[in-house]
Amino acid sequence: MEKAGFENAPYEKKDISTTAVMTDVIAALFPVLLASGIVFGGRGLMLTGTCMITGLAADFICGLILKRKNSASDLSAVVTGMLVALCLPPTFSFGKAMLGTIIAVVAGKHLFGGFGKNILNPAALGFAALLLMFKNSFSTWPVPFYNESDVVTGATPLAKEIADYPSLFLGNVSGSIGETSAAAILIGGMFLIARKTISPITPVAFIGTVFGFSYLVGNDALYQVLSGGLMLGAFFMASDPVTTPMTKTGKLIFGIAAGVITCLFRLYSPFNEGVAFAILITDLLSRPIDMLVISLKKYSFAD
């Protein structure tokens, strides 16, 4: 059975089946998919399925071209496709979504040598690429329970800045396929924590930092936490054991840094979301953070 290798953070090795980990993640995303199907109908589910198949195909073809052992069975590319799709509007172009998934698998996974060697979260990379290439495609979003025969669009909660906590928590708002229901994401995140598939340190630090930073600058802190892709990014991308620190203190620093960068993007950049970019930036800092933490251990400044 293939084991997950975390070569980019070499300070801790975990003898865990990659397929088992990815199966847990897929199971954890089921509540999110269910919520999206209820709120946005079947098109979002079709888009998600398309990205999953695209990820699997891209992974298989890359393995053939690069003459690597077939890794499609580890399901990592399937998870990548799911996460890319869940970040997209349900009305997003199938062709563009497939392109983003291919970028995620090829550039995010195989460019670095395969799963376990990548330094960037593939799904965050694929989504960020789509944001940069097709910014206008993220300017309108279907409202909940929209009629596909009509062009009914509205701004995301982050753009509207209208606080409606119950709707944000349950998912009765405009937004991406998998980002609208904080309740569904929390269910999936708690499942992964209970299964010990992820550590709670990074997502808690990430979400807590966004809450605290937003409160200090005078924004509605709870609104900032419940809206946008923060919850999905915190539990399903920032907690990636391959691209995030191995040490407990490193995970904490990583989550805090990602939270601060997300808030800065939301406040000062043309991208009012910022979660994917924050995760990619902190991914690049993952190894230096672990090295710093380990170097400070002898002074008892870190664990």
N, C-alpha and C positions, 0 to 999 in steps of 0.2 A: 504494500500500500504506500502510495506517495506521501511523503511527509512535508509539511510546510517548512520552508527554509527562510529564515529572516536574515539574509546576509548583510543587508545594509545597516542593520543595527546589531552587530555581532556580539553583544555583551550578554545575551541570554538566548539560549536555544530551546525551542519548545517542540516536543515530539508529538505533534498533533497532525492528524490526517487533514490535508487541504480540502479534500472532498467533504469531510464531516463538517469542517468549519463553514464552507460555502453552503452546505445544505441547511445549517442553522440560520445563516443569513437569509437564504431564500424563504425559509419558514417564517422568519421574523418579519419579512416584507409582505407576507400574505394579508395581514390586517390593513396595511397601507393600500394594497391593490384592491381589497374589498371596498374600502372607503372610497377610493377613486372611482370604482365601478358604479357605486351608488350615486355619487355626486355628479360625475361627468359622463356616465354611460359607457358604452362598449368601445368607443373609438380609442380612448386612452389605454384600455386593456389590449386592444389590437396593436397599438403603437409599442407598448411594452413588450408584447410577444415578438414583434418584428425585430426590436433591438436585441432581444435575447438570442434569437436565431442568428442575427447578423454577427453578434459577438462570438458565438460558437463557431460560425463559419470562418470568420476572420482569424480566430485562434488556430483552427485546423489548417487553414491555408498557409499562415505564417510558419507553422511548424514544418509543413512540407517544404516550403521555399528555403527555410533556414536549416533544414535537415536536423531538426530537434525532435526529441521524443514527444509524441503526441500528448499535449496537456489539456486537450478539450474536455477530457473526462473529469478533471478536477473542479469543473463548474465555475472557476473564477471568472471566465469570460462571460458566462451567463449572468452572474451577479453584476458584472460591469455593465452589461447591456441593460439590465433592469434599472440600475441606478441612474444611468444616463437618461433613460426614458422618463423616470419618475421626476426628473428635474425639468421636464419640458411641458409646455402647454398641451392639453389633450388634442388640440387642433393643429399641432405642429406637423410640418411636412414629413412624410415617411422617408423620402429620399434624404433630406437633411439629417433626420434622426439616425439613419443608417450610417451616414458619413461621420457623424459625431461618435458613434459606437466604434466604427473602424479606426478612427483616430485614437480612441481610448485604448483599444486592444493593441494596435500596432505600435503607436508611439508611447503609450503608457506602460505596456507590459513587455513586448518583444524587443523594443529598441534598447532596453536595459538588460536584456538577456533572459527574460522570462519571469514568471511569478516568483516572488521571494527576492528578486534582485532589483526590482523597480524602486526608484526613489520618490516617485510622484504617484498619488492616487489616480489610477486610470480613469475612473468615472468622473472625478473632478476635472481632470485634464480634458476629457472629451466634451464635457458640458461647457467649460470655459472657452474651448475652441469654437463651439457653436455660438456662444455669446459674442465673441469677437468678430466672427464672420457674418453672422446674421442678426445683428442687434435689433433690426426692425421687426424681426419675427417674434420678439419678446416684448413688443409694445402694446399688444392687446391680448386679452385672455377671456375665454368663455366663462360666463357666469354659471353657477351651479344649476344643474338640471336643465341645461340649455337645450333648445330644439335644434338639431343639426340642420334642419331645413332653413333655419334663419341664421343670419350673421349677428349673433348676440355676443358682444364682448364688453369687458369692463376692466378697469385697472386692478392690479393686485392690491391686497391690503397695505403693503408697504408704500405703494404709490398713493393710495387714497388717504392714508393716515386717519382712518376712522376706527376708533376702538370698539370692537364688538367681541368681547372675550368668549362668550359661548359659541358663537359662529366660528371663531378662530380655533377653538379647542376641538370642536366636532368636525370642522371641515366644510361648513356651509359658506364658503367664500370663493372668489375667483382665485386662480393660481395654477401652479403646476400639478401634474397628475398625482404626485405622491407627497406634496409639501403642505397640503391644506389642512389635513386632520392631525393636529398635535396628539390627540388621544390615540389614534392608530399607531403613530410613530412611537409613542411612549410604550404601548403594549409590546411592540416589536423590540424596542430597546431593552425593556425589562426582561424579556425572554432571553436576549443575548447575554445580559449580565447574569441572569440566573443560571444559564448554561455555562458560564465562565468563558464564553467565546470572546467577549470583550471585557476590558476593565472599565469600571464606572468613572475612573478618575478624569480621563480626558473629556468625555461629554459633559460631566458635571462642571468641570472647570470652564469649559467653553461656554456653556449656557449661562453659568453663574457670572462669568466675566461680562458677557453681553448685557445681562440684567443690571449689574452694578455700574458698568460704564454708562449705559443709557440713563440710569437714574441720576448719576452725577452730572451729566450734561443737560439734564432737564427734559429728556424724552420719556415717553411712557414705556417704562422698562418691561412690564409684562407684555405689552403689545409688541415690542421689539423681539421678544423671545418667541411668542406664538406665531408671528407672521413670517412670511418668507421661508427660505430653506434652512434656517438655523437648526431646527430639531432633526431633520433628515440628515443634514451634513454632520452634526455632532455625533449621532449614534451610528451612522452607517458609513461615513467617510473618514472623519477625524479619528475614529477608533480603530482604523485599519492597522493590524499588528505589524504589517510589513513596512509601512512608510512612517510610522510614528515611533517615538522613543520606547525603549525597553524598560528603563528604570522608572520607578513610581514618581520620583521627583521630576524626572524628565517629562512624563505624561502630564503632570500638573502644569509645568512651565509651558508645554506645547499647547494645552487647552487655553491657558490664560492668553498666550500670544495670539492664538487664532481668534479668540474673542475680541481682543483689542483691535486687531487688523480688520475684522469684520465690521466693527463699529466705525472705524476710520473710512472704510469703503462706503458704508451707508451714509456717512455724513458729508464726505468730501469728493466722492468720485461720481462719474456719470452712470456707474452701475450701482443702483440703489440696493442691490442684494449683497454681493461681496463675499458670500460664504465660500464658494468654490475657489476664488482667488486667494482668500485667507488660508484655506487648507493647503493649497499648492505652495504658497510662500513658506508656511511653517513646515511643510514636508521637507523643504530644502534645508531647514534648520535642525531637522530631527537628529542627525548624527552629531553635529556640533553640540547640541543640547545634552545628549547622552555623554559625550566626551567630557564636557564641563562638569556634569554631575559626578561622574566617576573620579575625575581629578580632584574634586573637592571632598570626596569621601574620607580621605585620610586626615582632613582637618575637621571632620564631624560636622560639616556644614550641610551635607545632603545625605540621603539614604544610599 
